[in-house]
Amino acid sequence: MSGRGKVVCVTGASGYLASWLVKMLLERDYTVNATVRSLNDPQKTEHLLALDGAKERLHLFEASLLEEGSFDPAVNGCSCVFHTASPVIFSSSNPQEDLVEPAVKGTLNVLQSCTKVPSVKRVVVTSSMASVIVTGKPLKPDVVMDETWFSSAALCEEQKLYYPLSKTLAEQAALKFAEEHEIDLVTLHPGFVIGPLLQPILNITSEGMLNFIKKGQEIFTDGTYRFVDVRDVGCAHVQAFEKPSACGRYCLVGKVAYSSEAFEILHNLYPAISIPETFRCKKDKRVGPPHHVSMERAKSLGIDFLPLEVSLKDMVESFKDKNFLIL
């Protein structure tokens, strides 16, 4: 489908995923209204303005998740709103203020702006596997997780899992608001997003992967990763709007793997990246995937996930190009 003549909005456009989404939408001839926190920060805007088609069809707007009505100008005249903006912080001294409040209030502020614009046909919200996995169910090799799983906010709070709590409460708020206001809402639930970077600075997931590569530093304490390529997630967002049949929730995970498997792939691709002894020990004790995430609904969007080897290689090459990593 060509986006020629159509206007869409992407919130949090300077982010890792959102930058790729803006790129893909411009490539499909959409006019893109993109929101950023500050128009005066070149690290948030220059890479977007350099994209093909940006000069003709990209319009930047300043908006704040906590400011009611601040998304109105960007949403006005749009046929779809992609809401990607939400804080990603894994540790905080004030999680309510830093994570939960902006995630929930920001989502509701964006949806409220959408109710004022009759042209909006669909809203696509970027949620996370974090709002799927915290159920208390044991994750064993024979378990297949799918879109019928919902994280428990009470369990998230009890276990002090504040990022999953923020994504769970934001999704719950979005579903309730959309039902009350008859908004056509699709929610996407990517796992741990990897792949090449468009933005000039590290985001929290790419910084985590850089430390993983350079220092053998685990990102998740259990060593289990639900990997997905940023380009697959971007494509899923576009398809979630363009496919009339798209509805409900979509889990987006290309590969569930232990960290030891990812490190072995990295070492095979780049022998200079040595496998830490701790990862070798883990590999000896683990056979097969930790669990599975259903790809059935993602494939119904037309997503054919990139192999983990491709995502890791392209991410390393991106790190090298931006001088974050020297091999």
C-alpha positions as a Markdown table, in Angstrom:
| # | Residue | x | y | z |
|---|---|---|---|---|
| 1 | Met | 0.0 | 0.0 | 0.0 |
| 2 | Ser | 1.2 | 3.5 | -0.8 |
| 3 | Gly | 0.9 | 6.2 | 1.8 |
| 4 | Arg | 0.7 | 8.9 | -0.8 |
| 5 | Gly | -1.7 | 11.6 | 0.4 |
| 6 | Lys | -2.0 | 10.1 | 3.9 |
| 7 | Val | -0.8 | 11.7 | 7.1 |
| 8 | Val | 0.2 | 9.7 | 10.1 |
| 9 | Cys | 1.6 | 10.6 | 13.5 |
| 10 | Val | 4.5 | 8.9 | 15.4 |
| 11 | Thr | 5.0 | 9.8 | 19.0 |
| 12 | Gly | 8.4 | 9.6 | 20.6 |
| 13 | Ala | 9.9 | 9.7 | 17.1 |
| 14 | Ser | 13.5 | 10.1 | 18.1 |
| 15 | Gly | 13.6 | 6.7 | 19.8 |
| 16 | Tyr | 15.2 | 3.5 | 18.5 |
| 17 | Leu | 12.1 | 1.8 | 17.1 |
| 18 | Ala | 10.3 | 5.0 | 16.3 |
| 19 | Ser | 13.2 | 6.3 | 14.1 |
| 20 | Trp | 12.9 | 3.1 | 12.0 |
| 21 | Leu | 9.2 | 3.5 | 11.9 |
| 22 | Val | 9.5 | 7.1 | 10.6 |
| 23 | Lys | 12.0 | 5.9 | 8.0 |
| 24 | Met | 9.7 | 3.1 | 6.8 |
| 25 | Leu | 6.6 | 5.4 | 6.6 |
| 26 | Leu | 8.5 | 8.0 | 4.6 |
| 27 | Glu | 9.7 | 5.3 | 2.2 |
| 28 | Arg | 6.0 | 4.3 | 1.7 |
| 29 | Asp | 5.2 | 8.0 | 0.8 |
| 30 | Tyr | 3.3 | 8.8 | 4.0 |
| 31 | Thr | 3.5 | 12.3 | 5.4 |
| 32 | Val | 4.7 | 11.9 | 9.0 |
| 33 | Asn | 3.9 | 14.2 | 11.9 |
| 34 | Ala | 6.6 | 13.2 | 14.4 |
| 35 | Thr | 6.7 | 14.3 | 18.1 |
| 36 | Val | 9.8 | 14.8 | 20.1 |
| 37 | Arg | 10.4 | 16.1 | 23.6 |
| 38 | Ser | 12.6 | 19.0 | 22.4 |
| 39 | Leu | 12.9 | 20.5 | 19.0 |
| 40 | Asn | 16.1 | 22.1 | 20.1 |
| 41 | Asp | 18.1 | 18.9 | 20.7 |
| 42 | Pro | 19.9 | 18.0 | 17.5 |
| 43 | Gln | 20.6 | 14.5 | 18.8 |
| 44 | Lys | 16.9 | 13.9 | 18.8 |
| 45 | Thr | 16.1 | 15.5 | 15.4 |
| 46 | Glu | 19.0 | 15.6 | 13.0 |
| 47 | His | 18.9 | 11.8 | 12.1 |
| 48 | Leu | 15.2 | 12.1 | 11.4 |
| 49 | Leu | 15.6 | 15.2 | 9.2 |
| 50 | Ala | 18.3 | 13.4 | 7.2 |
| 51 | Leu | 16.0 | 10.6 | 6.2 |
| 52 | Asp | 14.9 | 10.3 | 2.5 |
| 53 | Gly | 11.7 | 12.1 | 2.0 |
| 54 | Ala | 12.0 | 14.1 | 5.3 |
| 55 | Lys | 12.4 | 17.4 | 3.6 |
| 56 | Glu | 9.1 | 17.1 | 1.8 |
| 57 | Arg | 7.0 | 15.0 | 4.1 |
| 58 | Leu | 8.3 | 15.0 | 7.7 |
| 59 | His | 6.9 | 17.5 | 10.2 |
| 60 | Leu | 8.4 | 17.7 | 13.7 |
| 61 | Phe | 6.3 | 18.7 | 16.8 |
| 62 | Glu | 7.2 | 19.2 | 20.4 |
| 63 | Ala | 5.0 | 17.3 | 22.8 |
| 64 | Ser | 5.1 | 16.0 | 26.4 |
| 65 | Leu | 3.6 | 12.8 | 27.7 |
| 66 | Leu | 2.4 | 14.5 | 30.9 |
| 67 | Glu | 0.9 | 17.6 | 29.2 |
| 68 | Glu | -2.7 | 17.2 | 28.3 |
| 69 | Gly | -3.5 | 18.4 | 24.8 |
| 70 | Ser | 0.2 | 18.7 | 23.8 |
| 71 | Phe | -0.3 | 16.0 | 21.1 |
| 72 | Asp | -3.3 | 17.8 | 19.5 |
| 73 | Pro | -1.4 | 19.6 | 16.8 |
| 74 | Ala | 0.5 | 16.5 | 15.7 |
| 75 | Val | -2.5 | 14.3 | 15.6 |
| 76 | Asn | -4.7 | 16.8 | 13.8 |
| 77 | Gly | -5.5 | 15.5 | 10.2 |
| 78 | Cys | -3.9 | 12.1 | 10.7 |
| 79 | Ser | -5.5 | 8.8 | 9.6 |
| 80 | Cys | -3.4 | 6.7 | 12.1 |
| 81 | Val | -1.4 | 7.5 | 15.2 |
| 82 | Phe | 1.5 | 5.3 | 16.2 |
| 83 | His | 2.1 | 5.8 | 19.9 |
| 84 | Thr | 5.6 | 4.6 | 20.7 |
| 85 | Ala | 6.6 | 7.2 | 23.3 |
| 86 | Ser | 7.0 | 5.7 | 26.8 |
| 87 | Pro | 10.0 | 5.7 | 29.2 |
| 88 | Val | 12.2 | 2.7 | 29.2 |
| 89 | Ile | 14.1 | 2.6 | 32.5 |
| 90 | Phe | 15.1 | -0.6 | 34.3 |
| 91 | Ser | 16.0 | 0.9 | 37.6 |
| 92 | Ser | 14.7 | 4.1 | 39.3 |
| 93 | Ser | 14.5 | 5.6 | 42.8 |
| 94 | Asn | 11.0 | 6.9 | 42.0 |
| 95 | Pro | 9.4 | 4.4 | 39.6 |
| 96 | Gln | 5.9 | 5.9 | 40.0 |
| 97 | Glu | 7.1 | 9.3 | 38.8 |
| 98 | Asp | 9.7 | 8.1 | 36.3 |
| 99 | Leu | 7.9 | 5.2 | 34.7 |
| 100 | Val | 4.3 | 4.5 | 35.7 |
| 101 | Glu | 2.9 | 8.0 | 35.5 |
| 102 | Pro | 4.3 | 9.0 | 32.1 |
| 103 | Ala | 3.5 | 5.6 | 30.6 |
| 104 | Val | -0.2 | 5.7 | 31.7 |
| 105 | Lys | -0.9 | 9.4 | 31.5 |
| 106 | Gly | 1.0 | 9.7 | 28.2 |
| 107 | Thr | -1.0 | 7.0 | 26.6 |
| 108 | Leu | -4.3 | 8.5 | 27.8 |
| 109 | Asn | -3.2 | 12.0 | 26.6 |
| 110 | Val | -2.5 | 10.7 | 23.2 |
| 111 | Leu | -5.7 | 8.7 | 23.0 |
| 112 | Gln | -7.6 | 11.8 | 24.2 |
| 113 | Ser | -6.1 | 13.8 | 21.4 |
| 114 | Cys | -7.3 | 11.1 | 18.9 |
| 115 | Thr | -10.9 | 11.5 | 20.1 |
| 116 | Lys | -10.8 | 15.1 | 18.8 |
| 117 | Val | -9.9 | 14.1 | 15.3 |
| 118 | Pro | -12.5 | 12.3 | 13.1 |
| 119 | Ser | -9.9 | 11.4 | 10.5 |
| 120 | Val | -8.1 | 9.0 | 12.8 |
| 121 | Lys | -9.0 | 5.5 | 11.7 |
| 122 | Arg | -6.7 | 3.4 | 13.9 |
| 123 | Val | -4.3 | 3.8 | 16.8 |
| 124 | Val | -1.3 | 1.5 | 17.1 |
| 125 | Val | 0.2 | 1.4 | 20.5 |
| 126 | Thr | 3.7 | 0.0 | 21.2 |
| 127 | Ser | 3.4 | -2.1 | 24.3 |
| 128 | Ser | 5.9 | -4.8 | 25.3 |
| 129 | Met | 6.3 | -8.5 | 26.1 |
| 130 | Ala | 6.7 | -7.0 | 29.6 |
| 131 | Ser | 2.9 | -6.7 | 29.7 |
| 132 | Val | 2.5 | -10.3 | 28.7 |
| 133 | Ile | 5.0 | -12.4 | 30.6 |
| 134 | Val | 4.5 | -11.6 | 34.3 |
| 135 | Thr | 1.8 | -14.1 | 35.1 |
| 136 | Gly | 3.3 | -16.3 | 37.8 |
| 137 | Lys | 3.2 | -19.3 | 35.3 |
| 138 | Pro | 6.4 | -21.3 | 35.1 |
| 139 | Leu | 8.3 | -20.7 | 31.9 |
| 140 | Lys | 9.5 | -24.2 | 30.8 |
| 141 | Pro | 10.8 | -25.5 | 27.5 |
| 142 | Asp | 7.3 | -26.9 | 26.5 |
| 143 | Val | 5.5 | -23.6 | 27.3 |
| 144 | Val | 4.2 | -21.5 | 24.4 |
| 145 | Met | 3.4 | -18.0 | 25.4 |
| 146 | Asp | 0.8 | -16.1 | 23.2 |
| 147 | Glu | -1.5 | -13.1 | 23.1 |
| 148 | Thr | -3.9 | -14.6 | 25.7 |
| 149 | Trp | -1.3 | -14.0 | 28.4 |
| 150 | Phe | -1.6 | -10.8 | 30.4 |
| 151 | Ser | 0.9 | -9.6 | 33.0 |
| 152 | Ser | -0.5 | -9.2 | 36.5 |
| 153 | Ala | -0.1 | -5.6 | 37.8 |
| 154 | Ala | -0.3 | -6.9 | 41.4 |
| 155 | Leu | 2.5 | -9.4 | 40.7 |
| 156 | Cys | 4.6 | -6.8 | 39.0 |
| 157 | Glu | 4.3 | -4.5 | 42.0 |
| 158 | Glu | 4.9 | -7.3 | 44.5 |
| 159 | Gln | 8.1 | -8.3 | 42.7 |
| 160 | Lys | 9.1 | -4.6 | 42.2 |
| 161 | Leu | 9.1 | -5.1 | 38.4 |
| 162 | Tyr | 8.3 | -1.5 | 37.6 |
| 163 | Tyr | 8.9 | -1.4 | 33.9 |
| 164 | Pro | 6.5 | -4.3 | 33.3 |
| 165 | Leu | 4.1 | -2.6 | 35.7 |
| 166 | Ser | 4.2 | 0.6 | 33.7 |
| 167 | Lys | 3.6 | -1.2 | 30.4 |
| 168 | Thr | 0.8 | -3.4 | 32.0 |
| 169 | Leu | -1.0 | -0.4 | 33.5 |
| 170 | Ala | -0.6 | 1.6 | 30.3 |
| 171 | Glu | -2.1 | -1.2 | 28.2 |
| 172 | Gln | -5.0 | -1.7 | 30.6 |
| 173 | Ala | -5.7 | 2.0 | 30.5 |
| 174 | Ala | -5.5 | 2.1 | 26.7 |
| 175 | Leu | -7.9 | -0.9 | 26.3 |
| 176 | Lys | -10.4 | 0.6 | 28.6 |
| 177 | Phe | -10.3 | 4.1 | 27.0 |
| 178 | Ala | -10.5 | 2.7 | 23.5 |
| 179 | Glu | -13.5 | 0.6 | 24.4 |
| 180 | Glu | -15.3 | 3.5 | 26.0 |
| 181 | His | -14.6 | 5.9 | 23.1 |
| 182 | Glu | -14.9 | 3.3 | 20.3 |
| 183 | Ile | -11.3 | 3.7 | 19.1 |
| 184 | Asp | -9.9 | 1.0 | 16.7 |
| 185 | Leu | -6.8 | 0.0 | 18.8 |
| 186 | Val | -4.0 | -2.4 | 18.0 |
| 187 | Thr | -1.3 | -3.2 | 20.6 |
| 188 | Leu | 2.1 | -4.6 | 19.6 |
| 189 | His | 4.3 | -6.4 | 22.1 |
| 190 | Pro | 7.9 | -6.6 | 21.1 |
| 191 | Gly | 10.5 | -8.6 | 23.0 |
| 192 | Phe | 14.1 | -7.4 | 23.5 |
| 193 | Val | 14.6 | -5.2 | 20.5 |
| 194 | Ile | 18.0 | -5.4 | 18.7 |
| 195 | Gly | 19.5 | -4.5 | 15.3 |
| 196 | Pro | 21.1 | -1.5 | 13.7 |
| 197 | Leu | 20.7 | 2.0 | 15.1 |
| 198 | Leu | 19.5 | 5.1 | 13.2 |
| 199 | Gln | 19.9 | 7.6 | 16.1 |
| 200 | Pro | 23.4 | 8.9 | 17.0 |
| 201 | Ile | 23.2 | 8.0 | 20.7 |
| 202 | Leu | 22.7 | 4.7 | 22.6 |
| 203 | Asn | 19.2 | 3.9 | 23.9 |
| 204 | Ile | 18.9 | 1.6 | 27.0 |
| 205 | Thr | 18.5 | -1.6 | 25.0 |
| 206 | Ser | 21.4 | -0.9 | 22.7 |
| 207 | Glu | 23.6 | 0.2 | 25.6 |
| 208 | Gly | 22.7 | -3.1 | 27.3 |
| 209 | Met | 23.8 | -5.0 | 24.2 |
| 210 | Leu | 27.0 | -3.1 | 23.9 |
| 211 | Asn | 27.9 | -3.9 | 27.5 |
| 212 | Phe | 26.8 | -7.5 | 26.8 |
| 213 | Ile | 29.3 | -7.7 | 23.9 |
| 214 | Lys | 32.2 | -5.8 | 25.5 |
| 215 | Lys | 31.9 | -7.0 | 29.1 |
| 216 | Gly | 29.8 | -10.2 | 29.0 |
| 217 | Gln | 27.4 | -8.3 | 31.2 |
| 218 | Glu | 24.0 | -10.0 | 31.5 |
| 219 | Ile | 20.9 | -7.8 | 30.8 |
| 220 | Phe | 18.4 | -10.2 | 32.3 |
| 221 | Thr | 19.5 | -12.1 | 35.4 |
| 222 | Asp | 18.0 | -15.4 | 34.2 |
| 223 | Gly | 20.0 | -15.2 | 31.0 |
| 224 | Thr | 16.8 | -15.6 | 28.9 |
| 225 | Tyr | 16.2 | -13.2 | 26.0 |
| 226 | Arg | 13.2 | -12.8 | 23.7 |
| 227 | Phe | 15.0 | -11.2 | 20.8 |
| 228 | Val | 13.3 | -9.3 | 17.9 |
| 229 | Asp | 14.8 | -7.2 | 15.2 |
| 230 | Val | 13.9 | -3.5 | 15.2 |
| 231 | Arg | 13.2 | -3.6 | 11.5 |
| 232 | Asp | 10.6 | -6.4 | 12.1 |
| 233 | Val | 9.0 | -4.4 | 14.8 |
| 234 | Gly | 8.8 | -1.3 | 12.5 |
| 235 | Cys | 7.3 | -3.4 | 9.7 |
| 236 | Ala | 4.7 | -4.8 | 12.1 |
| 237 | His | 3.6 | -1.3 | 13.1 |
| 238 | Val | 3.1 | -0.4 | 9.4 |
| 239 | Gln | 1.2 | -3.6 | 8.7 |
| 240 | Ala | -0.9 | -3.1 | 11.9 |
| 241 | Phe | -2.3 | 0.0 | 10.2 |
| 242 | Glu | -2.3 | -1.0 | 6.6 |
| 243 | Lys | -4.0 | -4.4 | 7.1 |
| 244 | Pro | -7.8 | -3.8 | 7.7 |
| 245 | Ser | -8.1 | -7.1 | 9.5 |
| 246 | Ala | -5.4 | -6.3 | 12.1 |
| 247 | Cys | -6.9 | -6.2 | 15.6 |
| 248 | Gly | -6.1 | -6.8 | 19.2 |
| 249 | Arg | -2.7 | -7.8 | 20.5 |
| 250 | Tyr | 0.4 | -9.1 | 18.7 |
| 251 | Cys | 3.5 | -10.7 | 20.3 |
| 252 | Leu | 6.6 | -9.9 | 18.4 |
| 253 | Val | 9.5 | -12.3 | 19.2 |
| 254 | Gly | 11.7 | -13.7 | 16.6 |
| 255 | Lys | 13.8 | -16.0 | 18.8 |
| 256 | Val | 13.8 | -17.0 | 22.4 |
| 257 | Ala | 17.4 | -17.8 | 23.4 |
| 258 | Tyr | 19.8 | -18.0 | 26.3 |
| 259 | Ser | 22.5 | -15.4 | 26.4 |
| 260 | Ser | 25.1 | -18.1 | 25.9 |
| 261 | Glu | 23.6 | -18.9 | 22.4 |
| 262 | Ala | 23.7 | -15.2 | 21.4 |
| 263 | Phe | 27.3 | -15.0 | 22.6 |
| 264 | Glu | 28.3 | -18.0 | 20.6 |
| 265 | Ile | 26.8 | -16.5 | 17.4 |
| 266 | Leu | 28.7 | -13.2 | 18.1 |
| 267 | His | 31.9 | -15.1 | 18.6 |
| 268 | Asn | 31.4 | -17.1 | 15.4 |
| 269 | Leu | 30.8 | -13.9 | 13.5 |
| 270 | Tyr | 33.5 | -11.9 | 15.2 |
| 271 | Pro | 36.3 | -14.1 | 16.7 |
| 272 | Ala | 37.6 | -11.0 | 18.5 |
| 273 | Ile | 34.5 | -11.2 | 20.7 |
| 274 | Ser | 35.5 | -13.9 | 23.1 |
| 275 | Ile | 33.0 | -16.0 | 25.0 |
| 276 | Pro | 33.3 | -15.3 | 28.8 |
| 277 | Glu | 33.8 | -18.5 | 30.8 |
| 278 | Thr | 30.6 | -17.9 | 32.7 |
| 279 | Phe | 28.7 | -18.2 | 29.4 |
| 280 | Arg | 30.5 | -21.4 | 28.4 |
| 281 | Cys | 29.4 | -23.0 | 31.7 |
| 282 | Lys | 25.8 | -21.9 | 31.1 |
| 283 | Lys | 25.8 | -23.4 | 27.6 |
| 284 | Asp | 26.9 | -26.8 | 28.9 |
| 285 | Lys | 23.9 | -27.0 | 31.1 |
| 286 | Arg | 21.2 | -25.8 | 28.7 |
| 287 | Val | 19.7 | -27.7 | 25.8 |
| 288 | Gly | 16.9 | -26.2 | 23.6 |
| 289 | Pro | 15.0 | -23.0 | 24.0 |
| 290 | Pro | 13.9 | -21.8 | 27.5 |
| 291 | His | 10.3 | -21.5 | 26.3 |
| 292 | His | 8.4 | -20.4 | 23.1 |
| 293 | Val | 6.5 | -17.4 | 22.0 |
| 294 | Ser | 3.8 | -18.0 | 19.4 |
| 295 | Met | 4.5 | -16.3 | 16.0 |
| 296 | Glu | 1.1 | -17.2 | 14.6 |
| 297 | Arg | -0.5 | -13.7 | 14.9 |
| 298 | Ala | 2.7 | -11.9 | 13.9 |
| 299 | Lys | 2.8 | -14.0 | 10.8 |
| 300 | Ser | -0.8 | -13.0 | 10.0 |
| 301 | Leu | 0.6 | -9.4 | 9.7 |
| 302 | Gly | 3.0 | -10.7 | 7.1 |
| 303 | Ile | 6.1 | -10.6 | 9.4 |
| 304 | Asp | 8.8 | -13.1 | 8.6 |
| 305 | Phe | 11.3 | -12.6 | 11.4 |
| 306 | Leu | 14.9 | -11.9 | 10.5 |
| 307 | Pro | 17.4 | -14.6 | 11.8 |
| 308 | Leu | 19.1 | -13.7 | 15.1 |
| 309 | Glu | 22.5 | -14.0 | 13.3 |
| 310 | Val | 21.5 | -11.1 | 11.0 |
| 311 | Ser | 20.2 | -8.9 | 13.8 |
| 312 | Leu | 23.3 | -9.4 | 15.9 |
| 313 | Lys | 25.7 | -8.8 | 12.9 |
| 314 | Asp | 23.9 | -5.7 | 11.8 |
| 315 | Met | 23.9 | -4.3 | 15.3 |
| 316 | Val | 27.6 | -4.9 | 15.7 |
| 317 | Glu | 28.3 | -3.2 | 12.4 |
| 318 | Ser | 26.1 | -0.3 | 13.5 |
| 319 | Phe | 28.1 | 0.0 | 16.7 |
| 320 | Lys | 31.3 | -0.1 | 14.7 |
| 321 | Asp | 30.1 | 2.6 | 12.3 |
| 322 | Lys | 29.1 | 4.9 | 15.1 |
| 323 | Asn | 32.4 | 4.2 | 17.0 |
| 324 | Phe | 30.8 | 2.6 | 20.0 |
| 325 | Leu | 32.7 | -0.6 | 19.4 |
| 326 | Ile | 36.2 | -1.3 | 18.0 |
| 327 | Leu | 37.1 | -4.8 | 16.9 |
